[in-house]
Amino acid sequence: MAAPADRAGASCAGIVLAAGAGTRYGRPKVLADDGAWLRATVRALEDGGCAAVMVVLGATGPTPQIVALPPGVRHVWAPDWATGLSASLRAGLGAVARTPAQYAAIMPVDTPDVGADVVTRVRTTALAASSGLARAVFQGAPGHPVVLAREHWGAVYQSATGDSGARTYLLERDDMVCVTCDDLATGVDRDFPATTAR
């Protein structure tokens, strides 16, 4: 395993999980607010130090015909997106594995208040950690981004099932570094339109 000092200049790719149908929201969240959530998530990853960003699509179809991808952003389609979050994560990891990136920063599209300052804090923590693992924590609860060094991607890919993405793998690790980010964002995922009564 590389020492933290060897990782200082390692490249990180961003993965935006945006394949779901958004059934509770009423439409795919990748289209929410005329694409503002997607743009905010991509900007957070790019400005937070990700050299490239991959958006995982699913419910909207295999091509971004109705999704306005920001310039320079690539997409990958998860054909089995309906089976749950794990399908999106596997598609994203499979895509970044074909790039030179040594780290992946994973973000869902529905936490639009998580900005570049959060991504930077978690990414730099992961690069400094001997495990190469870090995730944002808000109010004591695990959140995003999650940053994974390349040596973990294969195991995460294999363990992801249903609506459990990296959770199963990470729960088995005692070397995940939790990064408190309460001072920077709420980290709350938006499952319902702002006008919907719960």
C-alpha positions in Angstrom: 0.0 0.0 0.0 1.3 3.4 -0.9 2.4 5.7 1.9 0.3 8.9 2.4 3.2 11.0 1.1 3.2 9.0 -2.1 -0.5 9.9 -2.7 -0.2 13.6 -2.4 -0.5 14.2 -6.1 -2.8 11.3 -6.9 -5.7 12.0 -9.2 -9.3 11.7 -8.2 -12.3 11.1 -10.4 -15.8 12.1 -9.5 -18.8 9.8 -9.8 -22.3 11.3 -9.8 -25.0 8.7 -9.0 -28.0 10.0 -11.0 -29.6 6.9 -12.4 -32.7 6.6 -10.3 -36.3 7.4 -11.3 -36.9 9.6 -8.3 -40.3 8.0 -7.6 -40.8 9.9 -4.3 -39.6 13.1 -5.9 -41.9 12.7 -8.9 -39.2 12.6 -11.6 -35.6 11.6 -12.0 -33.6 13.8 -9.7 -31.0 14.4 -12.4 -33.6 16.6 -14.0 -34.6 18.4 -10.8 -34.7 22.2 -10.8 -34.0 22.2 -14.5 -30.7 20.4 -14.0 -29.5 22.7 -11.2 -28.8 19.8 -8.8 -26.7 18.0 -11.4 -24.7 21.2 -12.2 -24.1 21.9 -8.5 -22.9 18.3 -7.9 -20.6 18.4 -10.9 -19.2 21.8 -9.9 -18.6 20.6 -6.3 -16.6 17.6 -7.6 -14.7 19.6 -10.1 -13.9 22.5 -7.8 -13.2 20.1 -5.0 -10.2 18.6 -6.9 -11.6 15.9 -9.2 -9.8 15.8 -12.5 -12.7 14.2 -14.3 -16.4 13.7 -13.5 -18.6 10.8 -14.7 -22.4 11.0 -14.4 -24.2 7.7 -14.1 -27.6 7.7 -16.0 -30.4 5.2 -15.8 -34.1 6.0 -15.8 -33.6 8.8 -18.3 -32.2 6.4 -20.9 -28.8 5.4 -22.2 -28.0 8.7 -23.9 -28.2 12.2 -22.3 -30.8 13.4 -24.8 -33.0 14.9 -22.0 -30.2 15.5 -19.5 -28.1 18.7 -20.1 -24.7 17.5 -19.0 -22.2 20.2 -18.1 -19.4 20.7 -20.6 -16.6 18.2 -20.4 -18.6 15.7 -18.3 -18.9 12.1 -19.5 -21.8 9.8 -18.8 -22.2 6.1 -18.4 -25.5 4.2 -18.5 -26.4 1.6 -15.9 -28.8 -0.7 -17.8 -29.8 -2.4 -14.6 -30.5 0.9 -12.8 -33.9 -0.3 -11.5 -32.3 -2.9 -9.3 -31.1 -0.1 -6.9 -28.2 2.2 -6.0 -25.7 -0.6 -6.4 -26.2 -0.7 -10.1 -25.3 2.9 -10.4 -22.2 2.5 -8.2 -20.9 -0.5 -10.2 -21.4 1.4 -13.5 -19.5 4.4 -12.2 -16.7 2.4 -10.7 -16.4 0.4 -13.9 -16.1 3.6 -15.9 -13.5 5.3 -13.7 -11.5 2.1 -13.5 -10.7 2.6 -17.2 -9.1 6.0 -16.4 -5.8 6.8 -14.7 -7.5 8.0 -11.5 -6.3 6.6 -8.3 -9.2 7.8 -6.2 -13.0 8.1 -6.7 -15.2 10.6 -5.0 -18.8 9.4 -5.0 -21.7 11.8 -4.7 -25.5 11.3 -5.3 -27.2 14.0 -7.3 -29.7 14.8 -4.6 -27.4 16.6 -2.0 -27.1 19.9 -3.8 -25.9 21.9 -0.7 -22.7 19.8 -0.5 -20.1 22.0 -2.2 -16.5 22.0 -3.2 -15.3 22.8 0.3 -16.8 19.5 1.6 -15.3 17.5 -1.3 -11.9 19.1 -0.8 -11.9 18.3 2.9 -12.9 14.6 2.4 -10.7 14.1 -0.6 -7.6 15.5 1.1 -8.3 13.4 4.2 -8.5 10.2 2.1 -5.2 11.0 0.4 -3.6 11.5 3.7 -5.1 8.3 5.3 -3.2 5.1 5.2 -6.4 3.3 4.3 -7.3 5.6 1.4 -10.9 5.8 2.7 -12.8 8.8 3.9 -16.4 10.0 4.0 -18.3 13.1 5.1 -20.3 13.0 8.3 -23.1 15.4 9.1 -24.7 15.6 12.5 -23.0 12.3 13.4 -24.6 10.5 10.4 -22.6 9.1 7.4 -23.0 11.2 4.2 -21.3 12.1 1.0 -18.9 12.3 -0.6 -17.3 9.0 0.0 -13.7 8.8 -1.3 -12.2 5.5 -2.1 -8.6 4.7 -3.2 -8.4 2.4 -6.3 -7.4 -0.6 -4.2 -10.9 -0.7 -2.7 -12.9 -0.4 -6.0 -13.0 -4.1 -6.8 -14.2 -5.2 -3.4 -16.8 -2.4 -3.3 -18.0 -3.4 -6.8 -18.4 -7.1 -5.7 -20.1 -6.3 -2.4 -22.7 -3.7 -3.8 -26.2 -5.2 -4.0 -29.7 -3.8 -4.2 -29.9 -0.3 -2.7 -26.7 -0.8 -0.7 -23.9 0.8 -2.5 -20.5 0.9 -0.7 -22.2 0.6 2.7 -21.7 -3.2 3.1 -18.0 -3.0 2.4 -17.4 0.1 4.5 -19.2 -1.3 7.5 -16.7 -4.1 7.6 -13.8 -1.6 7.7 -12.4 -0.1 10.9 -10.0 2.2 8.9 -12.6 4.4 7.3 -11.9 8.0 8.3 -15.1 10.0 9.1 -14.8 13.7 8.3 -17.1 16.0 10.2 -18.5 18.6 7.8 -21.4 20.2 9.8 -19.8 23.6 9.4 -19.9 23.4 5.6 -23.3 21.9 4.7 -26.3 19.9 5.9 -25.6 16.9 3.7 -29.4 16.3 3.6 -30.6 14.3 0.6 -33.8 15.6 -1.0 -36.4 12.9 -1.5 -39.4 15.1 -2.0 -40.2 18.4 -3.9 -40.1 21.4 -1.6 -43.9 21.9 -1.9 -44.8 18.3 -1.0 -46.2 17.8 2.5 -44.8 14.8 4.3 
